[in-house]
Amino acid sequence: MDAHALTTDGFWAAPKLRHPLNREIVIPGSKSATARALVIAALSDGPSTITGGLDARDTQLMRDALRVLGVRIHTSFLGHPSQDEAFGDPGARDSRPLTSAVWRVVPPARFISTGDIDCGLAGTVARFVLPLVAMAEGRTFVHGDPAMSARPIRPLLDALIDLGARIPDDAVAIPLTVTGRPDLPGGPAIIDSSASSQFVSGLLLSAARFRDGLDLRHVGPALPSLPHIRMTIDTLADHGVTVEQPEPTRWIVRPGPVRARDIAIEPDLSTAAPFLAAAMITDGTIRIPYWPLETNQPGALLLPLLEQLGAQVTLDPTPGTRTGTLSVTGPGHWDLAGFDVDLADASELTPVVAALGVLTNGPSRIRGVGHIRGHETDRLAALEANLRALGADVEQTEDGLVLRPAVLHGGPWGAYADHRLAQAGALLGLVVSGVMIDDIGCTSKTMPSFPAAWWSLATGTGR
């Protein structure tokens, strides 16, 4: 059955689990790694190939933005076992293929703007592409979805202006117009990256192409999502760019070439979170192949919390590879104890962890995520409103949420055009009858196949 047909007045009826959960799921490529790979390939000194990249709305917007600047990107597809159709007999995996993107990226000798850039609702696109736009010959109008204007960007604009970018002094948000200069000076700059680590990552990715490199200092009260900055630094190192870090919040990049190198993208471990959480609340087992044995993805930080909550977690290496099959077996939501967790380094896990929090048998607290008020939507306010609408006892704190046990019931769940929120609603629907999600389609941001995959997961049927 097609999951998209399960609508009532425009809502998607989240399916309740109908069978013992014992499944293997193939997760698409990491959105964060794909974004970095595309940008670094566009900055490199020659062509390169990206294999296993995520083909979803955000990465399509990124590719379109780079093409506006003169980057040529040729697309092909590599088949691998499907995750949304990999549900035959319990414990088995269907052999029908899910396409995985392969991109051949050919960078231009210099960036030349040829039109407007649409960032959609993707902060990653805006924050990673703006430094390239600042180096591109010509004027570029950068815009996005209506809600994009609420996403924090001003600290990055101020830093780019300090580095010599021609951005209007009164620009505070997208939309805006940038007049590029191929000789962008670079040099020293300060930035308050409390609202998003992407400000730092965006500047670091382009820094070697600035005339004088970059000497960047963070001056804000906090720096969230440090693993994402580490991912950026590791990506640069793989391409011959050294990031010196004389202090924890200072980064120095010397000007020089960015070496072209082919890249293989890991699965998106944050996208795996709702599937792993499904095992936790249903006393079931989820297996995920191709899980990296070593990774800098923040999504991997979910595993210690799941173990703390009583999950059996194993990672069996696959011979001859740097990956293995992750297996998580949960205790069931009736046996989940309350928890207190700091998600500052993995804030994108907050919606799924909050859904777990309202299913525990004791109070729970999520800390360190105040900055997600500036994500696709105000995630803390949206979670509080949605969870209370289902009967949960939840309140916001300055930097997170407090969640207490309560009897839940069905009702509408607002996605707020936010893929992580929609996934959290689907997760609750496995054990709470009548959860109705108003925009399940927004999950296409990171996993276009999510609705069909989730329906198969819950019902044990294919499309």
Buried (B, 14 or more C-beta within 10 A) or exposed (E): EEBEEBEEEEBBBBBBBEBEBBBBBBBBBBBBBBBBBBBBBBBBEEBBBBBBBBBBBBBBBBBBBBBBBBBEBEEEEEEBBBBBBBBBEBEEBBEEEBEBBBBBBBBEEEBBBEEBBBBBBBBBBBBBBBBBBBBBBBEBBBBBBEBBBBBBBEBBBBBBBBBBBBBEEEBEBBBBBBBBBBEBEBBEBBBBBBBBBBBBBBBBBBBBBBBBBBBBBBEBEBBBBBBBBBBBBEBBEEBBBEBEEEEEBEBBBBBBBBBBBEBEBBBBBBBBBBBBBBBBBBBBBBBBBBBBEEBBBBBBBBBEBBEEBBBEBEBEEEEEEEBBBBBBBBBBBEBBEBBEBBBBBBBBBBBBBBBBBBBBEEBBBBBBBBBBBBBBBBBBEBBBBBBBBBBBBBEBEEBBBBBBBBEBEBBBBBBBBBBBBBBBBBBBBBBBEBBBBBBBBBBBBBBBBBBBBBBBBBBBEBB
